[in-house]
Amino acid sequence: MQLRATRRYRRHKLVAVVACTLTLFGAGAGGATADPPSRPVAPPDLAEPLAWANPAARAPGGAGVTPRVTRIALGDFHRPAAGVTAQGGTLSDVPLAEGYRRTRQTRTLTTTRATTGRFSAVGITWREPAGVGEVSVAVRHHVPGGAWSGWQTVAAGENDRDAVEPPAPDGGETRRGGADLLWVGPSDGVQVSVTSVGGAAPHDVAADLIDPTDVPGDAVPPPPPSTEAAPVGLRPFMPPINRRSAWGANEQQMDWRPQYAPYVKAVAVHHTATSNAYSESDVPKILRSIYQFQTVSRGWGDIGYNVLVDRFGRLWEGRTGGLARPVVGAQAGGFNTGTAGIAMIGNYSATRVPAAVVEATSQYVAWKLSLSQAIDPRGTVALTGGGSTSRYPVGTTVTVPRVFPHRQTNPTECPGDKGMEVLPQIRNRATELLGDLVKPDTVRTLMAAYRPADGTVRLQGIPEPIFTTGPNEIAVPADYNGDGKVDVATWSPTTGNWTMQLSGQGREVVQWGLPGDVPAPADYDGDGKAELTVFRPPTGHWYIKGVGEIQLGAPGDQPVPGDYTGDGRAEPAIWRPATKTWAIYALREFRLDAEPGAVAVPADYDGNGTLDPATWSPTTQQFSVEGRAPVRLGDPGDTPIPGQYDGDGRADLAVFHDGRFEIRGVGSYDVGSPGDVPMPLG
């Protein structure tokens, strides 16, 4: 078996097919699969960890829009930079951020640049990512062809990105502390006042003047994704969310490799503390400014919020890693794992939150909390974390609402007093949208069956077919568009055509594979979408569309790809019944006690977010999960279909028999007829 196993790799595991040099081939829709090379591609040496590369950076348009930044060095309070004034006390005509007052210990750095290049946002940073005292920032800007504005004030912002683990290769941190970003609109002059109100003063203070630049797409709001035309289940649809490409994210600046929790337990609500005076066409520019400030100026490597919502009720993708995935962001330092963050663009300390923002936020919360276990948005949850910039020491367990304000876990006023007022509305509306999904015993997985005789797919309780393709194809349901719903799909073993009904988008046909291949779709690059993939038994090659080619396996092996490590990316893997061997690419190879002729049925049986190796015996009908006693379920001729059917977060044992789903501990459901093929749609 061509596999290099290493335990050290488990700590640093990255998807080999993405991060190393591979044989790449055409990824355009409708393109034919390339023939395998004359000489097999040797597996890469994975004894050393590999640098992760953002898959979106390789996509067309991945360079996005790069803002222009002018950095003004302010220096230290005891050694100001050239052109900067340092003095004790606070300038009487310069206001302090809300809640601060002047003292004898107050020290201030000020500078005025009457003429600058164009900019629209101002971000103040300093050397220390943590440990400084109270800091107030005040900014005035000059409007081109006009006058100077009044002062805008802001306090030091949270460093919500948790510590890097493992540490950076150079042994140091490149992150910086800073105040919240200020959006000022088109400007060509600036006056900055940074005041150390009390406690340790920051050093190496700098002001970044950010010009997000204008691009044609800013003036025309991007159309939202199409909505579902007909109901396909209990789960709320993913609300329209404009992707990162819509606001011009430069993916080549992003170097914060996504990390994942087993599932999202709660949602943290923020406001960005920027101005509320912006137009629809300003929003992409504001997002580029926030991205530039958090990604580059503060050294986070990406934007911290998972999603943002503008005052018009439009949702925008923030943090990379897959909208439907439980991505660890930087929205509640010390409590980022297991939570998602949504930020309302604006300052809602004294301004009322628009109804459109409340509705969009509620829709996101309902959809996000529908993707795993049964969760009532009105309930509470215990989170264990602390440290970082939270209010609590490391290892503290706190109980918070399922939809909680940033200020509950961190020393901040975010999301503002008016933002706090709408949280009960968001919780109640999200609960209304979820309906019975808040109950753990509600069956969440849609049960469908493919009929090879006529190429139709039927859904439980719906007599007419919901989908028609060719006869005698192979069912390959998976989430191909990253919205958290498993899409109806089949693969033709004669033409290599994948025919998919993408939720919210419609039908799509793509050719990938050759006769004799075995389809093995999964999310190999961690973008939240399953890649079209085939395993070619005669050569042991895997062809992963848009990613590359690896070699693992031999004739008679069964491909069993999946996320075996919990890092959000699937590993190619095979089950070899002849020798009862399970092999996970670049990770490990082991024997699994199983009956002769057993078929592989990996699933997340313990709810920890990783795939567990398991088999089912057609002879004894026993499910054998690694590390557990066997359990018998089914009859000869059944098809094993374990999966998370209810809301307890753990895969249920299940079989399909003559048009009936038999789910242990859940129930029996008639779907289709004898001869049909099961197609669970999670």
C-alpha positions, -999 to 999 in steps of 0.1 A, spaced: 0 0 0 15 33 -11 11 53 21 36 71 43 22 71 78 35 94 105 22 102 140 40 136 140 19 145 110 -13 143 131 -3 175 149 4 194 118 -19 177 94 -29 196 63 -45 183 32 -17 169 11 -35 171 -22 -38 209 -17 -5 219 -2 20 200 -22 30 198 -59 6 176 -77 -4 167 -112 -31 193 -119 -55 192 -148 -84 212 -163 -111 222 -138 -135 239 -161 -172 229 -161 -179 202 -187 -142 194 -193 -132 158 -197 -110 140 -172 -73 138 -182 -59 103 -188 -36 92 -160 1 100 -166 23 72 -180 42 71 -147 24 72 -114 29 103 -93 47 93 -61 31 103 -28 48 134 -14 71 132 16 49 142 45 74 138 73 75 175 77 44 198 80 33 216 49 23 252 46 -14 256 41 -25 276 10 -59 293 7 -77 274 -21 -96 306 -30 -63 324 -38 -58 301 -68 -93 306 -82 -99 332 -110 -102 366 -94 -85 354 -62 -63 385 -61 -94 406 -55 -89 443 -48 -59 455 -28 -65 487 -9 -38 514 -9 -24 521 25 -5 551 38 11 544 72 19 574 95 43 565 123 34 582 155 62 567 177 61 564 214 47 588 240 82 595 253 98 595 218 73 608 192 80 604 155 89 633 133 60 656 128 42 643 159 37 661 192 36 644 226 23 662 257 9 655 291 -27 660 297 -54 660 270 -60 686 244 -90 706 256 -106 707 221 -101 670 214 -128 647 229 -121 613 245 -139 581 237 -171 575 256 -166 566 292 -131 581 295 -121 613 314 -90 634 316 -65 628 344 -31 641 353 -16 609 340 -31 614 306 -6 616 277 -14 624 241 3 620 206 -11 643 179 -3 649 143 -19 668 115 -15 660 78 -33 687 59 -27 670 26 -26 632 21 -34 607 -6 -70 597 -8 -83 574 20 -117 564 35 -108 546 67 -83 551 96 -69 524 117 -46 530 147 -23 501 158 5 497 183 32 471 190 16 453 219 -12 429 209 -23 429 246 -14 443 280 -18 480 274 -41 503 295 -69 525 284 -65 542 251 -87 567 233 -84 577 197 -98 608 180 -97 615 143 -108 644 121 -107 642 83 -107 667 55 -133 663 28 -119 668 -7 -129 703 -19 -146 709 14 -139 715 51 -126 696 81 -150 672 98 -158 670 135 -140 646 157 -148 609 157 -137 589 188 -131 553 194 -115 532 222 -90 504 220 -104 474 202 -104 438 213 -77 414 201 -103 387 195 -80 363 176 -68 337 200 -31 328 203 -15 310 174 -11 273 180 15 262 172 36 294 174 48 312 144 79 297 127 101 326 138 90 322 174 74 356 176 40 372 171 34 396 142 0 407 155 -5 442 168 -30 458 192 -52 486 180 -83 507 183 -115 499 164 -114 509 127 -129 543 118 -148 547 86 -147 584 75 -155 583 38 -135 599 10 -108 621 26 -75 638 17 -63 652 50 -62 639 86 -57 649 122 -50 621 147 -50 622 185 -40 591 204 -44 594 242 -31 570 269 -58 575 295 -44 552 322 -23 521 327 6 509 305 10 531 274 14 515 240 46 517 219 53 521 182 19 537 175 9 540 139 -20 553 118 -30 534 86 -49 555 61 -68 530 41 -81 537 6 -102 507 -4 -103 521 -40 -133 522 -62 -142 493 -85 -172 491 -109 -188 463 -89 -192 485 -58 -218 507 -74 -241 478 -83 -251 456 -54 -243 420 -63 -275 400 -69 -282 376 -40 -282 338 -47 -315 325 -60 -339 313 -33 -354 278 -32 -384 274 -55 -400 246 -35 -397 232 0 -372 204 4 -372 199 41 -374 212 76 -341 230 77 -341 267 70 -325 276 37 -292 294 38 -302 331 35 -287 351 6 -250 357 16 -228 376 -7 -195 358 -9 -160 372 -3 -155 377 -41 -185 400 -41 -167 426 -19 -133 421 -35 -114 401 -9 -78 397 -19 -74 361 -11 -36 363 -15 -34 384 16 -51 357 37 -27 334 55 -47 324 86 -54 287 80 -90 279 91 -96 258 122 -129 240 130 -149 232 160 -171 200 161 -202 223 157 -215 258 165 -230 260 199 -238 297 200 -236 329 180 -218 361 192 -234 394 180 -212 424 173 -212 458 158 -182 471 139 -183 505 157 -179 522 124 -201 550 110 -238 544 102 -237 570 74 -229 548 44 -246 539 11 -251 505 -4 -221 511 -27 -199 519 3 -204 485 18 -179 466 -3 -153 493 4 -160 492 42 -155 454 41 -123 458 22 -111 483 48 -120 460 77 -103 431 60 -72 452 53 -71 464 89 -76 431 106 -58 409 81 -27 431 75 -25 461 98 -33 440 129 -17 408 116 -46 385 121 -43 369 86 -80 372 78 -111 391 89 -123 379 123 -161 379 119 -177 349 102 -205 370 86 -214 407 85 -247 424 79 -251 460 65 -279 484 75 -298 474 44 -302 439 56 -276 423 32 -254 395 46 -217 393 36 -193 364 40 -164 374 63 -140 348 76 -129 321 51 -133 284 56 -168 276 45 -200 294 55 -217 261 65 -187 249 85 -181 255 122 -151 278 115 -132 292 144 -132 330 140 -121 359 160 -153 372 175 -151 365 212 -114 361 222 -111 331 245 -144 317 234 -140 315 197 -141 277 194 -177 265 190 -191 299 184 -199 319 152 -197 357 150 -220 381 131 -212 418 130 -237 446 123 -219 472 102 -223 504 120 -223 518 156 -253 508 176 -244 524 209 -271 551 204 -286 544 170 -315 520 167 -309 488 148 -329 487 115 -356 461 112 -338 447 81 -307 440 101 -327 422 128 -344 400 102 -312 392 83 -294 384 115 -322 362 127 -322 343 94 -284 337 97 -287 326 133 -315 301 125 -297 286 95 -263 284 113 -278 267 144 -297 243 122 -266 226 108 -258 202 135 -274 195 169 -308 206 180 -304 241 194 -330 265 208 -318 301 202 -337 312 233 -317 288 255 -283 289 272 -251 269 268 -219 264 289 -187 275 271 -153 266 284 -125 289 274 -111 321 288 -77 337 285 -69 357 254 -88 391 257 -118 376 276 -130 386 310 -120 352 324 -89 331 331 -80 301 310 -102 271 317 -132 290 329 -167 277 321 -194 304 316 -230 301 308 -242 324 280 -273 327 259 -272 308 226 -273 343 209 -250 364 231 -235 399 229 -197 403 226 -197 422 258 -208 391 278 -174 373 273 -151 402 267 -145 437 283 -162 458 256 -194 477 250 -200 458 218 -226 455 202 -238 488 218 -268 495 240 -292 496 210 -277 463 197 -284 448 231 -321 458 228 -327 437 197 -311 404 209 -345 391 223 -361 398 189 -333 379 171 -336 349 195 -374 347 191 -374 352 153 -347 326 149 -367 301 170 -397 308 148 -377 300 117 -363 268 131 -397 254 142 -395 218 153 -357 216 147 -352 230 182 -364 195 194 -337 168 196 -361 140 185 -370 158 152 -357 139 122 -335 163 103 -322 143 74 -344 142 44 -348 106 31 -348 101 -6 -343 71 -29 -329 69 -65 -347 44 -88 -321 30 -113 -348 17 -136 -360 51 -147 -335 75 -132 -359 92 -109 -354 104 -73 -383 104 -48 -385 122 -15 -403 108 15 -440 119 15 -439 133 -20 -454 110 -47 -440 127 -78 -402 125 -85 -383 156 -74 -354 149 -98 -348 129 -130 -315 118 -145 -303 88 -164 -310 52 -155 -285 29 -138 -264 57 -123 -247 59 -89 -261 81 -61 -235 106 -50 -253 130 -26 -231 157 -11 -230 194 -3 -216 207 -36 -223 244 -31 -214 249 5 -249 259 19 -250 231 45 -276 211 26 -268 177 9 -276 180 -28 -293 154 -49 -267 140 -73 -259 110 -94 -228 99 -114 -230 80 -147 -205 51 -149 -207 52 -187 -203 89 -194 -187 102 -162 -214 129 -160 -223 143 -125 -259 155 -126 -266 176 -95 -296 196 -82 -279 223 -63 -301 237 -35 -309 273 -43 -292 272 -77 -307 245 -99 -295 217 -121 -259 213 -132 -241 187 -152 -203 183 -152 -182 155 -167 -155 140 -145 -143 105 -146 -141 75 -169 -158 41 -171 -145 18 -143 -139 47 -119 -155 49 -85 -170 83 -74 -157 96 -41 -168 132 -36 -158 151 -4 -145 185 7 -107 180 2 -96 216 2 -117 229 31 -138 255 12 -170 239 25 -179 224 -9 -175 188 -20 -151 183 -49 -160 160 -78 -136 131 -73 -131 96 -88 -110 67 -76 -94 46 -104 -89 11 -90 -65 -3 -117 -39 24 -109 -49 35 -74 -51 71 -85 -76 97 -72 -86 125 -95 -99 155 -75 -114 182 -97 -97 216 -92 -73 202 -67 -51 175 -81 -41 138 -82 -28 114 -56 -21 77 -55 -36 55 -28 -51 20 -31 -54 -9 -55 -81 -30 -72 -107 -42 -48 -103 -13 -24 -133 9 -14 -127 47 -13 -138 61 21 -128 98 21 -137 120 50 -125 143 78 -107 120 101 -89 147 121 -115 174 126 -96 201 106 -124 206 82 -108 189 52 -114 154 39 -85 129 37 -85 103 9 -88 69 25 -94 33 15 -109 2 31 -93 -31 18 -117 -59 27 -93 -86 17 -68 -78 44 -92 -58 67 -70 -28 64 -80 9 67 -56 34 53 -59 72 56 -36 92 33 -6 106 49 -19 98 84 -21 62 94 -27 26 83 -43 0 106 -63 -32 107 -99 -32 117 -116 -62 132 -144 -70 108 -164 -99 93 -153 -113 59 -168 -92 31 -177 -63 54 -183 -30 37 -170 3 51 -195 27 68 -175 55 84 -195 82 102 -192 105 132 -206 80 158 -195 99 189 -204 135 178 -168 148 181 -166 162 146 -144 135 131 -151 104 111 -149 71 129 -138 40 109 -166 13 109 -179 -16 89 -212 -35 83 -213 -72 76 -237 -84 48 -235 -118 65 -242 -111 101 -256 -75 97 -233 -63 124 -221 -27 126 -186 -27 140 -173 7 150 -137 11 160 -134 7 198 -170 -4 203 -189 -36 207 -207 -48 175 -244 -40 171 -267 -60 148 -292 -41 126 -308 -52 93 -313 -82 72 -295 -99 43 -295 -77 12 -299 -44 31 -278 -14 24 -262 3 54 -267 41 56 -256 54 90 -259 92 95 -271 120 117 -308 116 113 -320 134 145 -307 163 165 -284 146 190 -252 153 169 -242 116 167 -245 93 137 -273 68 140 -271 32 128 -294 27 98 -302 4 69 -323 6 38 -345 -24 30 -370 -26 1 -379 11 1 -377 15 39 -353 35 60 -347 16 93 -330 40 118 -321 25 152 -336 45 180 -354 69 156 -379 50 135 -389 34 102 -398 54 71 -412 43 37 -393 59 9 -394 45 -26 -398 9 -36 -378 -24 -37 -348 -20 -60 -344 17 -52 -311 30 -39 -311 51 -7 -301 87 -9 -301 104 26 -300 142 22 -286 156 55 
